Amino acid sequence: MHPPAYNCFVDRDKMDSAIPDLGPKELSCTELQELKQLARQGYWARSYALRGQVYQRLIRDIPCRTVTPDASVYRDIVGKIVGKHSSASLPLPEFVDNTQVPSYCLNSKGEGAVRKILLCISNQFPDVSFCPALPAVVALLLHYSADEAECFEKACRILACNDSSRKLVDQSFLAFESSCMTFGDLVNKYCQAAHKLMVAVSEDVLQVYSDWQRWLFGELPLSYFARVFDVFLVEGYKVLYRVALAILKFFHKVRAGQPLESDNVKQDIRAFVRDIAKTVSPEKLLEKAFAIRLFSRKEIQLLQMANEKALKQKGITVKQKSVSLSKRQFVHLAVHADNFHSEIVGVKEMRDIWSWVPERFALCQPLLLFSSLQHGYSLTRFYFQCEGREPTVLLIKTTQKEVCGAYLSTDWSERNKFGGKLGFFGTGECFVFRLQPEVQRYEWVVIKHPELTKPAPLEPTTVPPSPSHSVSSEPADRLSPFLATRHFNLPSKTESLFMAGGSDCLIIGHVAGDWR
């Protein structure tokens, strides 16, 4: 068998060690579903030549803007932009946000070529203002390109994708931050044990999650990142969320119950990802990633849009150089000892609650609307104080010192639509929780039997019942009830019946589900 024909940018010895080449294969399929299966199975992962052919084909088929820079543009501009500077001394574009170029078994010529390509991309894409993932993408593509110009063209096609339903890489600070918030929402939903650990060991859990793209684009070893990128080119951005969630699950599995290696969990996770080969193979990582029953692509896009809207409303659209606190730390300051007071919970407990709420609302400071000590025990007064505000958090302390509560997504004024009768409203983002005697969050889950989603009498209760039904996913043509669909102004057949309020009672529950 002939050795693989690496290009001039690759360190052959390092590459042979990182990804042993098992020789050429052929790929004849054209159907997307078959490509998905082959990508997930790693069909071209052990053939350097075949992976290069597949990348060429997949990137060529990306729908792009009418005018997208190609290899000839690179050849025209590279000399003017680089000048007489040596490649190794070239500064990186501002949009990479001080991200270092991962070596990925490149030699010194290859590492310099990445810098040249990034500078030329910056020249041709002035609208790209924040893209820390790009150095890793370019470094990988350089492996499978005949020369710098071809690598430049491939990267440009990824950036110039004009299919609104096919997001590939974040290109602005707003998009990046909203992706971090969306990832935090997904962790909150799908990795609750890991999330609980993050809340316990980090002062600002949202700042930990803002590092999620770095785990993939920089910290993952080349053989792992290449496998992720194989699937990413076929299936899109959602794959990145899946793999990052799987990484967090494995981190929790390995580190739960063990002392952290440092007082900085962000650094611990980065170190874990760099040495992930000690824990799990690329095949097992992807297997775990695709075992997660994630929101649909459409739902994730809606969640991302909602998070972007919340950031815009807060004026967080560009990275500020003049402030010492990062925008993620601003989120932490939403619940600060100097601006929070409650007779029921302390600052730490409120931060735990705030770590559970959708991230677009975690940007806001909690504001006390009603307190029985100040306003008495009248439900009429409660409604008067709370109407016109959403979402709200309800906290209750019993005479036995137990503390429980609920996150309520919808304005209590919605109850007035039922003409004085008790009626249910709200969305699937509602949840109930308990803080004392132990911390526990209960979410709504769909009962397996679809006939139970029809309105039926509900036995009101103030204690979350134990789960007695298994989970079933929603039909493909319906939005998940966990998303607050009315915030997105979209029609949905999903019933939104999570909260009710009358003159003599409050009810938090759902006629077709179960809290667990």
C-alpha positions as CSV (number, residue, x, y, z in Angstrom):
1,M,0.0,0.0,0.0
2,H,1.4,3.4,-1.0
3,P,1.8,6.0,1.8
4,P,-0.8,8.8,1.7
5,A,0.1,11.8,-0.4
6,Y,0.1,14.5,2.2
7,N,0.6,18.1,1.0
8,C,3.5,20.3,1.8
9,F,1.8,21.8,4.9
10,V,1.5,18.6,6.9
11,D,4.1,17.1,9.3
12,R,4.0,13.5,8.0
13,D,5.3,11.9,11.2
14,K,2.8,13.6,13.4
15,M,0.0,12.9,11.0
16,D,0.8,9.2,10.7
17,S,0.6,9.0,14.5
18,A,-2.6,11.0,14.9
19,I,-4.7,9.5,12.1
20,P,-3.2,6.3,10.6
21,D,-4.2,6.0,6.9
22,L,-5.7,2.7,5.8
23,G,-5.6,3.6,2.1
24,P,-8.1,4.8,-0.5
25,K,-11.8,4.0,-0.6
26,E,-14.5,4.9,-3.1
27,L,-17.6,6.9,-2.3
28,S,-20.4,6.6,-4.9
29,C,-23.5,7.5,-2.9
30,T,-25.3,10.8,-3.5
31,E,-28.3,10.6,-1.2
32,L,-28.2,12.8,1.9
33,Q,-29.4,10.1,4.3
34,E,-26.8,7.7,3.2
35,L,-24.1,10.4,3.5
36,K,-25.3,11.0,7.0
37,Q,-24.9,7.4,8.0
38,L,-21.4,7.1,6.4
39,A,-20.2,10.3,8.1
40,R,-21.4,9.1,11.4
41,Q,-19.8,5.7,10.9
42,G,-16.5,7.3,9.9
43,Y,-16.4,5.8,6.4
44,W,-13.9,8.2,5.1
45,A,-12.2,9.0,8.4
46,R,-9.2,6.5,7.8
47,S,-8.5,7.6,4.2
48,Y,-6.7,10.8,3.8
49,A,-7.4,10.9,0.0
50,L,-11.0,10.1,0.3
51,R,-11.7,12.6,3.1
52,G,-10.2,15.3,0.8
53,Q,-12.5,14.2,-2.0
54,V,-15.5,14.3,0.2
55,Y,-14.7,17.7,1.7
56,Q,-14.3,19.0,-1.9
57,R,-17.7,17.7,-2.9
58,L,-19.6,18.8,0.2
59,I,-18.2,22.3,0.3
60,R,-18.7,22.7,-3.5
61,D,-22.4,21.9,-3.0
62,I,-22.9,24.6,-0.3
63,P,-25.3,27.3,-1.7
64,C,-23.4,30.6,-1.6
65,R,-23.7,34.3,-2.4
66,T,-23.5,35.2,-6.1
67,V,-20.1,36.7,-5.6
68,T,-18.0,34.5,-3.4
69,P,-14.2,34.9,-3.4
70,D,-12.4,31.9,-5.1
71,A,-8.9,30.6,-5.5
72,S,-8.0,33.2,-8.2
73,V,-8.9,36.1,-5.8
74,Y,-6.5,34.7,-3.2
75,R,-3.7,34.5,-5.7
76,D,-4.4,38.2,-6.7
77,I,-4.5,39.6,-3.2
78,V,-2.2,37.5,-1.0
79,G,1.0,39.3,-2.1
80,K,-0.4,42.7,-1.4
81,I,-1.8,41.8,2.0
82,V,1.2,39.8,3.3
83,G,3.9,41.9,1.8
84,K,7.4,41.1,2.9
85,H,6.3,39.8,6.3
86,S,7.3,36.2,7.2
87,S,4.2,34.0,7.6
88,A,5.1,33.2,11.3
89,S,5.1,36.8,12.3
90,L,1.8,37.8,10.7
91,P,-0.8,39.1,13.1
92,L,-4.1,37.3,13.2
93,P,-7.3,39.2,12.3
94,E,-9.2,40.9,15.1
95,F,-12.3,38.7,14.5
96,V,-10.6,35.6,15.8
97,D,-10.6,37.2,19.3
98,N,-7.0,36.2,20.2
99,T,-7.8,32.5,19.4
100,Q,-4.5,30.7,18.6
101,V,-4.1,28.6,15.5
102,P,-4.3,24.9,16.5
103,S,-1.3,23.0,15.1
104,Y,-3.3,19.9,13.9
105,C,-0.1,18.2,12.8
106,L,0.8,21.1,10.5
107,N,4.4,22.0,10.0
108,S,5.7,25.6,10.3
109,K,4.8,26.3,6.7
110,G,1.3,25.1,7.3
111,E,0.9,27.2,10.4
112,G,2.1,30.3,8.5
113,A,-0.3,29.5,5.6
114,V,-3.3,29.5,8.0
115,R,-2.3,33.1,9.1
116,K,-2.1,34.2,5.5
117,I,-5.4,32.7,4.6
118,L,-7.2,34.2,7.6
119,L,-5.8,37.7,6.7
120,C,-7.1,37.4,3.2
121,I,-10.5,36.2,4.4
122,S,-10.6,39.3,6.7
123,N,-9.9,41.4,3.6
124,Q,-12.7,39.9,1.6
125,F,-15.3,39.6,4.4
126,P,-15.4,42.9,6.2
127,D,-18.8,41.9,7.6
128,V,-17.3,39.0,9.6
129,S,-16.7,40.7,12.9
130,F,-16.3,37.8,15.4
131,C,-15.4,34.3,14.4
132,P,-13.1,32.5,16.8
133,A,-13.9,29.1,15.3
134,L,-12.3,30.0,11.9
135,P,-8.6,29.3,12.7
136,A,-9.5,25.6,13.5
137,V,-11.6,25.3,10.4
138,V,-8.9,26.7,8.1
139,A,-6.2,24.6,9.8
140,L,-8.2,21.4,9.1
141,L,-9.2,22.4,5.6
142,L,-5.5,23.1,4.8
143,H,-4.8,19.4,5.2
144,Y,-7.2,18.5,2.4
145,S,-6.4,21.3,0.0
146,A,-3.9,21.3,-2.9
147,D,-2.6,24.7,-2.0
148,E,-3.4,27.8,0.1
149,A,-5.7,29.2,-2.6
150,E,-7.9,26.1,-2.6
151,C,-8.1,26.2,1.2
152,F,-9.1,29.9,1.0
153,E,-11.9,29.1,-1.5
154,K,-13.3,26.3,0.7
155,A,-13.3,28.5,3.8
156,C,-15.0,31.4,1.9
157,R,-17.7,29.1,0.7
158,I,-18.5,28.1,4.3
159,L,-18.6,31.7,5.3
160,A,-20.7,32.8,2.3
161,C,-23.4,30.1,2.7
162,N,-26.7,31.9,1.9
163,D,-29.1,29.2,2.9
164,S,-31.0,30.7,5.9
165,S,-31.9,27.3,7.3
166,R,-28.3,26.1,7.1
167,K,-26.2,27.9,9.7
168,L,-22.5,26.9,9.6
169,V,-20.3,29.2,11.7
170,D,-21.0,32.3,13.9
171,Q,-19.7,35.4,12.2
172,S,-20.7,38.1,14.8
173,F,-20.4,38.6,18.5
174,L,-24.2,38.7,18.7
175,A,-24.5,35.3,16.9
176,F,-21.7,33.9,19.1
177,E,-23.2,35.0,22.4
178,S,-26.7,33.9,21.5
179,S,-25.2,30.5,20.6
180,C,-23.6,30.3,24.0
181,M,-27.0,31.2,25.6
182,T,-28.7,28.5,23.5
183,F,-26.1,26.0,24.6
184,G,-26.7,26.9,28.2
185,D,-30.4,26.3,27.6
186,L,-29.7,22.9,26.1
187,V,-27.4,21.9,29.0
188,N,-30.1,23.0,31.4
189,K,-32.5,20.7,29.6
190,Y,-30.4,17.7,28.6
191,C,-27.5,17.6,31.0
192,Q,-29.1,18.3,34.3
193,A,-26.6,16.3,36.4
194,A,-23.6,18.1,34.8
195,H,-25.4,21.4,35.1
196,K,-25.9,20.9,38.8
197,L,-22.1,20.2,39.1
198,M,-21.3,23.4,37.2
199,V,-23.6,25.5,39.4
200,A,-21.9,24.0,42.5
201,V,-18.3,24.5,41.5
202,S,-18.4,27.8,39.4
203,E,-19.2,31.3,40.4
204,D,-20.7,32.0,37.0
205,V,-22.0,28.9,35.2
206,L,-22.9,30.9,32.1
207,Q,-19.3,31.9,31.7
208,V,-18.4,28.2,31.7
209,Y,-20.8,27.5,28.9
210,S,-19.5,30.5,26.9
211,D,-16.4,28.3,26.3
212,W,-18.3,25.5,24.5
213,Q,-17.1,26.3,21.0
214,R,-13.5,26.4,22.2
215,W,-13.9,22.8,23.3
216,L,-14.6,21.8,19.7
217,F,-12.6,24.4,17.7
218,G,-9.2,24.2,19.4
219,E,-9.1,21.8,22.3
220,L,-10.3,18.6,20.7
221,P,-7.4,16.5,19.2
222,L,-7.2,16.5,15.5
223,S,-8.6,12.9,15.0
224,Y,-11.7,13.9,17.1
225,F,-12.3,17.3,15.5
226,A,-12.0,15.8,12.0
227,R,-14.7,13.2,12.8
228,V,-16.9,16.0,14.2
229,F,-16.2,18.1,11.1
230,D,-17.1,15.2,8.8
231,V,-20.6,15.1,10.2
232,F,-20.9,18.8,10.6
233,L,-20.4,19.3,6.8
234,V,-23.3,16.9,6.1
235,E,-25.7,17.8,9.0
236,G,-24.9,21.3,10.0
237,Y,-24.5,23.4,13.2
238,K,-26.8,21.2,15.4
239,V,-24.0,18.6,15.4
240,L,-21.8,21.0,17.3
241,Y,-24.4,21.3,20.1
242,R,-24.7,17.5,20.2
243,V,-21.0,16.9,20.6
244,A,-20.5,19.7,23.2
245,L,-23.3,18.2,25.3
246,A,-21.7,14.8,25.0
247,I,-18.4,16.2,26.1
248,L,-20.0,17.7,29.2
249,K,-21.8,14.5,30.0
250,F,-18.4,12.6,29.8
251,F,-16.7,15.3,31.9
252,H,-19.4,14.9,34.6
253,K,-19.2,11.1,34.5
254,V,-15.4,11.2,35.0
255,R,-15.2,14.1,37.5
256,A,-18.3,13.7,39.6
257,G,-17.3,13.1,43.1
258,Q,-13.7,13.9,42.5
259,P,-11.9,17.1,43.5
260,L,-11.4,19.4,40.5
261,E,-7.8,19.7,39.4
262,S,-7.9,23.5,39.7
263,D,-10.1,26.2,41.1
264,N,-11.2,27.1,37.6
265,V,-13.7,24.6,36.1
266,K,-13.3,26.2,32.7
267,Q,-9.6,25.2,32.6
268,D,-10.5,21.8,33.9
269,I,-12.9,21.2,31.1
270,R,-10.4,22.4,28.5
271,A,-7.8,20.0,29.9
272,F,-10.3,17.2,29.9
273,V,-11.1,17.8,26.2
274,R,-7.4,18.0,25.3
275,D,-6.8,14.6,26.9
276,I,-10.2,13.1,25.9
277,A,-8.5,10.1,24.3
278,K,-7.9,8.9,27.9
279,T,-11.6,8.7,28.5
280,V,-13.5,8.0,25.3
281,S,-12.9,7.2,21.6
282,P,-14.2,9.4,18.7
283,E,-16.7,6.7,17.9
284,K,-18.1,6.6,21.5
285,L,-18.2,10.4,21.6
286,L,-20.3,10.6,18.5
287,E,-22.4,7.7,19.7
288,K,-23.2,9.6,22.9
289,A,-23.9,12.8,20.9
290,F,-26.5,11.2,18.7
291,A,-28.1,9.4,21.5
292,I,-29.4,12.7,22.9
293,R,-33.0,13.4,21.8
294,L,-32.4,17.0,21.0
295,F,-34.8,19.7,19.9
296,S,-35.4,19.9,16.1
297,R,-33.2,22.1,14.0
298,K,-36.2,24.5,13.6
299,E,-36.8,24.7,17.3
300,I,-33.1,25.4,18.0
301,Q,-33.2,28.1,15.4
302,L,-36.2,29.7,17.2
303,L,-34.5,29.5,20.5
304,Q,-31.4,31.1,19.0
305,M,-33.5,33.9,17.6
306,A,-35.2,34.6,20.9
307,N,-31.7,34.8,22.6
308,E,-30.5,37.2,20.0
309,K,-33.5,39.4,20.6
310,A,-32.9,39.4,24.3
311,L,-29.3,40.4,23.7
312,K,-30.3,43.2,21.4
313,Q,-32.7,44.5,23.9
314,K,-29.9,44.7,26.4
315,G,-27.6,46.4,23.9
316,I,-25.2,43.5,23.8
317,T,-24.3,43.2,20.1
318,V,-20.6,43.8,20.0
319,K,-17.7,42.8,22.2
320,Q,-16.7,45.8,24.4
321,K,-13.0,46.4,24.7
322,S,-13.3,49.2,27.2
323,V,-14.9,47.3,30.0
324,S,-13.0,44.9,32.3
325,L,-16.0,42.7,32.9
326,S,-17.1,40.3,30.1
327,K,-20.7,40.3,29.1
328,R,-21.0,36.8,30.5
329,Q,-19.9,38.2,33.9
330,F,-22.7,40.8,33.5
331,V,-25.1,37.9,33.6
332,H,-23.6,36.8,36.9
333,L,-24.1,40.3,38.3
334,A,-27.9,40.0,37.7
335,V,-28.1,38.3,41.1
336,H,-25.6,40.1,43.2
337,A,-25.4,40.5,47.0
338,D,-25.7,44.3,46.6
339,N,-28.9,44.3,44.6
340,F,-30.8,41.3,45.7
341,H,-32.9,40.8,48.9
342,S,-35.4,38.1,49.9
343,E,-36.9,36.9,53.1
344,I,-37.1,33.3,51.7
345,V,-33.8,32.6,49.8
346,G,-30.3,33.9,49.8
347,V,-28.1,35.1,46.9
348,K,-26.6,31.6,46.3
349,E,-30.0,30.0,46.2
350,M,-31.3,32.6,43.8
351,R,-28.3,32.1,41.6
352,D,-29.2,28.4,41.4
353,I,-32.8,29.4,40.4
354,W,-31.4,31.9,37.8
355,S,-29.2,29.2,36.3
356,W,-32.4,27.2,35.5
357,V,-34.3,30.0,33.7
358,P,-34.0,30.4,29.9
359,E,-30.9,32.3,29.3
360,R,-32.6,35.2,27.4
361,F,-34.2,36.1,30.8
362,A,-31.1,35.3,32.9
363,L,-29.7,38.6,31.5
364,C,-32.2,40.5,33.6
365,Q,-32.0,41.4,37.3
366,P,-34.7,39.9,39.5
367,L,-37.2,42.6,40.7
368,L,-39.4,42.0,43.8
369,L,-43.0,42.4,42.8
370,F,-44.9,40.9,45.7
371,S,-44.1,39.8,49.2
372,S,-46.6,38.6,51.8
373,L,-44.7,40.5,54.4
374,Q,-45.2,43.7,52.6
375,H,-48.5,43.1,50.7
376,G,-50.4,40.6,52.8
377,Y,-52.0,37.4,51.7
378,S,-54.6,38.5,49.3
379,L,-54.6,36.8,45.8
380,T,-56.2,39.9,44.4
381,R,-53.3,42.0,45.6
382,F,-50.9,39.3,44.2
383,Y,-52.4,39.5,40.8
384,F,-52.4,43.3,40.9
385,Q,-48.7,43.4,41.7
386,C,-47.7,40.8,39.1
387,E,-49.9,41.5,36.1
388,G,-48.0,43.1,33.2
389,R,-44.8,41.2,34.0
390,E,-43.4,38.1,32.5
391,P,-41.8,35.8,33.2
392,T,-42.1,35.6,37.0
393,V,-40.6,33.4,39.7
394,L,-42.8,32.3,42.6
395,L,-41.1,31.5,45.9
396,I,-43.0,29.8,48.9
397,K,-41.7,29.0,52.4
398,T,-43.9,26.7,54.4
399,T,-44.4,26.7,58.2
400,Q,-42.1,23.6,58.2
401,K,-39.3,25.7,56.7
402,E,-39.6,23.9,53.4
403,V,-38.9,26.1,50.3
404,C,-40.4,25.5,46.9
405,G,-41.5,27.6,43.9
406,A,-42.1,27.8,40.2
407,Y,-40.8,29.6,37.1
408,L,-43.9,31.0,35.3
409,S,-43.4,32.0,31.7
410,T,-46.6,33.9,31.1
411,D,-48.3,37.1,32.4
412,W,-50.9,36.4,35.1
413,S,-53.3,38.7,33.2
414,E,-53.9,35.9,30.8
415,R,-56.3,34.4,33.4
416,N,-58.7,37.2,32.6
417,K,-59.5,35.7,29.2
418,F,-61.7,33.1,30.7
419,G,-64.4,35.4,31.9
420,G,-64.0,34.8,35.6
421,K,-63.8,31.0,35.2
422,L,-60.7,29.0,36.1
423,G,-58.7,28.4,32.9
424,F,-55.2,27.2,32.1
425,F,-52.6,29.1,30.2
426,G,-48.8,29.4,30.1
427,T,-46.1,27.5,28.1
428,G,-43.9,24.5,28.4
429,E,-41.0,26.6,29.7
430,C,-42.7,26.6,33.1
431,F,-41.2,24.4,35.8
432,V,-41.5,23.9,39.5
433,F,-38.6,23.4,42.0
434,R,-37.8,22.7,45.6
435,L,-34.9,24.2,47.5
436,Q,-35.4,22.9,51.0
437,P,-34.9,20.2,52.4
438,E,-33.0,19.5,49.1
439,V,-32.6,21.2,45.8
440,Q,-34.6,19.6,42.9
441,R,-36.1,21.0,39.7
442,Y,-39.1,19.4,38.1
443,E,-39.9,19.8,34.4
444,W,-42.9,19.0,32.4
445,V,-42.7,15.8,30.3
446,V,-45.1,14.5,27.7
447,I,-47.0,11.4,28.5
448,K,-46.6,8.5,26.1
449,H,-50.3,8.3,25.3
450,P,-51.4,11.1,22.8
451,E,-55.0,10.8,23.8
452,L,-54.1,12.3,27.1
453,T,-53.1,15.6,25.5
454,K,-56.8,16.5,25.2
455,P,-58.2,18.8,27.9
456,A,-59.3,16.9,31.0
457,P,-59.9,17.7,34.6
458,L,-56.7,18.3,36.6
459,E,-56.3,17.3,40.2
460,P,-54.7,20.5,41.7
461,T,-51.7,19.9,43.9
462,T,-49.0,22.0,45.4
463,V,-46.5,19.1,45.5
464,P,-44.9,17.9,42.3
465,P,-46.0,14.3,41.8
466,S,-43.5,11.4,41.2
467,P,-43.1,10.5,37.6
468,S,-45.3,7.6,36.6
469,H,-45.2,7.7,32.8
470,S,-42.4,7.4,30.3
471,V,-41.3,10.2,27.9
472,S,-42.4,10.4,24.3
473,S,-41.2,12.9,21.7
474,E,-43.6,15.2,20.0
475,P,-44.7,14.5,16.4
476,A,-42.3,16.0,13.8
477,D,-44.8,18.6,12.6
478,R,-45.4,20.1,16.0
479,L,-43.2,22.4,18.1
480,S,-41.9,21.0,21.4
481,P,-44.0,22.2,24.3
482,F,-40.8,23.1,26.1
483,L,-40.4,26.1,23.8
484,A,-42.5,29.2,24.5
485,T,-44.0,29.2,21.0
486,R,-46.2,32.3,21.5
487,H,-43.0,34.4,22.0
488,F,-42.1,33.4,18.5
489,N,-45.5,34.3,17.0
490,L,-45.9,30.9,15.5
491,P,-49.1,28.8,15.2
492,S,-48.9,25.5,17.2
493,K,-51.3,22.7,17.9
494,T,-49.6,22.1,21.2
495,E,-51.8,23.0,24.2
496,S,-50.3,25.6,26.5
497,L,-52.0,24.8,29.8
498,F,-49.4,25.1,32.6
499,M,-50.8,27.7,35.1
500,A,-54.1,28.8,36.3
501,G,-55.3,31.4,38.8
502,G,-58.7,32.1,40.4
503,S,-60.0,34.2,43.2
504,D,-59.1,31.5,45.8
505,C,-56.3,29.4,44.3
506,L,-53.2,29.2,42.2
507,I,-52.5,26.0,40.2
508,I,-49.2,25.1,38.5
509,G,-49.5,22.0,36.3
510,H,-50.6,20.5,33.0
511,V,-53.6,18.4,31.9
512,A,-51.5,16.2,29.7
513,G,-48.2,15.8,31.4
514,D,-46.2,15.0,34.4
515,W,-43.6,16.8,36.5
516,R,-40.3,15.0,37.0
